[in-house]
Structures are given as structure tokens and as C-alpha cells.
Amino acid sequence: MTKWTVDASHTNISFSVKHMMVSKVRGNFGGFEGTIDGNIEDLTGAAIDFKIDASSINTNSVDRDNHLRSADFFDTETYPAITFTATDIVKKGGNKYDLNGDITIKDVTKKITFEAEFEGIGKNPWGVEVAAFEAETKISRKEFGLTWNQLLETGGALVGDDIKITLELQFNPAQ
């Protein structure tokens, strides 16, 4: 077994949600850490753990980001981290996997599945092998107690329920 750590400078953890039922708000988290302990080229049997600093949310709007950090949404003072731990990894063929696991947002833990793809291994200019993955899932924000919303005069809600999470991940061998 080999341990790999996420390379934060070459990783993006992003999300999107419907806004006013017609457009999308996109954002990302800038603070996170993660590891894969296992065969990077065959994730079946690997241990995968992630921890995201919920207060590192960025949607390019200071007021919205502060609202998202508040008790109306993530309540980052009380629940500073979002975590994911893989519980079962199923190879779907080729370089594709279902990463089943437990995600915890606020004080709620739910089972989710990331559809993941191994993008390959390469050597960086310093001779270090790096590995890359992409993964996506969709969650209901309401299932995690992120229920704040506002009704629109024209009908519908300001913030959609479905959150699409996209991970673009690069890993380096642990030092």
C-alpha cells in the first residue's frame, strides 16, 4: 500500500446550485486535505479520506460567502469541517469507479456515491509522479439541514435543492 496526499495547488473542489430557478451559482472550497492509501491505479480496496474547511467557501461574493458560513447554511463556527470517507469502491470498467462513502455536512452523515475516473499518472518537472482523478456527485442540500431559502414573487425558490459537486484532484506520494 502506498499513501498519496492531495496536492491543493492542483486540485479544485467546486459546486453549483440553481439560482432563481434559471441560472447557476458556482463556488469552490479553497481549504482541504485528503489522502488515498492504496494502489493509485486500482482504487478497489483503497482507503480514501477528505476533510474540507467549510469556512473556505468562495462564490465570488463576500456577502453571499458570509451568509453561507452563517447558521442559515454551514454554521462554520459550530461545524468547521465537511468530511468524506470512502466505504466501498467499485470498479466500473476501464478507469471508472463508484466511490461509495459517508459525507458529513454540519451534524448530518449520509451515504453518497461519487462517479470517479482515474485520469492517469505523470511526472512533474521535479521528477515526482503525480496522479489525477475527476469525480462528480449530486446531493440534496435540504438532507443536510441547509434549508434556508426565499420564495420569489414569480414563484419558485431563490436557491435550488440539488447541489452538483465536482472534484478535479491531483495526488502526490506522501512524504
N, C-alpha and C positions, 0 to 999 in steps of 0.2 A: 504494500500500500504506500502510496505517495501522497503527501499533503500539498495542496495548492491553495493559494490565497488570492482573493480578488484584487485586481490592480485598479484602484479607484480612479486613476488618471485616464484609464482607457475603458471605463465602464459607465453605462448610463442606465439608471433606474427611473423609468418615466411612466406616466399615466395620462389618460384622457377621460373626460366625462362630458356628457351633453350639457350645454348651457342654453337656457331659454328655449329648449326643445328644438333648436335649429342649428346651432353651431357647437363647437367643442372648446373646452378649456383644457390646455395641456400643461403638464408640470413635471417636475422631477425632484428627486431627493439627492442632495449633494453629500450627505454623510452616511456611510455604510461600511460594513465589513462582512466578509463571507469566506467560507472555506469549502473545499471538496477534498475529502480524504478517501482516496481510492484510485482506480485506474481512470485517468482522464479521458482515455479513448473508448472506454466502455463503462459507462456510469452505473450499470447494474451492480448493486452491492455497495456502492459508494455512500459515504456519509456526507450530507450537504447541509450546511447551516448558514443563515443570513441574519444580520441584525441591521436595521435601518434607524438612523436618528430621525425621528418623526419631526423634530423642530427644524430640520434642514430642508423642509419643503420649499419649492420655488416655482411659482406660476407667473413670474414677471409682473406681479402686482403686490406691492408691500402690504396694502390694506387687506387684500384677499388672503395673502400668506399669513398675516397675523390672525385673521378670522379663522383660518384652517387650523392654526395652533391652539386656538381657544377651546373652551369646554363645549362649544357648539359642535365641534368636529373632533379633532385628535386629542385634545386636552393634554398637550405635551408636558405640562408641569407634572401631571399625575402619571401619565403613560408615555415616558420618553422614547420608547423603542417599539418598532414593528419587527416581528421575528418570523422566520420561516425555517422549518426543519423538515427535510425530506423523510418520508416514512416508507416509501416503496417507489422504486424506479423501474419502469417497464420499457424495454427497448421495443420500438415500433417498427424497426426495419431501417436499414441504412444508418444514417446518423441522427435519427429522430427518436425521442424519448417522451414518455409521460412521466413527469416528476410529480408524484403524489406526495402531499405533506400537510403539515399543520401550519397555518398562518395565524398569528395573534396580532390583532389591532385593538388598542385600548385593552379591555379585560376580556375580550371575546376571542376564542380559538375555534377555527373552522377548518375542515378538510378542503383543500383545493388541488387542482391539477394544472401544472404549467406544461404546455406543449413546448418542448425544447428541441433544439437542433445543435449538434456539435459542428462548429464551423471549421475546425482544423487546428493544427499546431504549426507554428512558425518560429524562427529565431529572430530576436530583435537585434539591433545594431551592436549590442554588447555581448552577443552570443548566448543569451538566455532564451530557452524555449518558453514560449507562451502559448496558451490555448484559449480558444474563443467559443462562446455559445450565444445563441439567441433563444429567448423564451417568452411566451405570452400566456396570459390567463385573463379571465374576466370575473369580477366579484360584484356582489350587491353591497353597496355601502351601508344600507339600512341593516343588514345582518350583523354589522359590527358596531351598531349604535351610532353611526354617523347619519343622523336623521334630520338635521336642520334643513329647512327648505323655506321657500317663499312662493306663494301662488302668484301667477301672472294674471294681469287684467284680461288678457286674451285667452285665458285658460291654460292649464298645464302648470309645470313647476319650473322654477329658476334653475335647479340643479337636478340632473338625471340621477337615476339609481345605479345603473351599471357603470363600473369603473374598469377600463381596459388597462392592464398593467403590461408593460413591455420592458424586458431586460436585454441589454446588449452587454455581454460580460467578457472580460479578459482576465485570465488567471495566470499567475506566475508560480513557479515552485516555491514552497515555503522555505524561508531561510533558517 
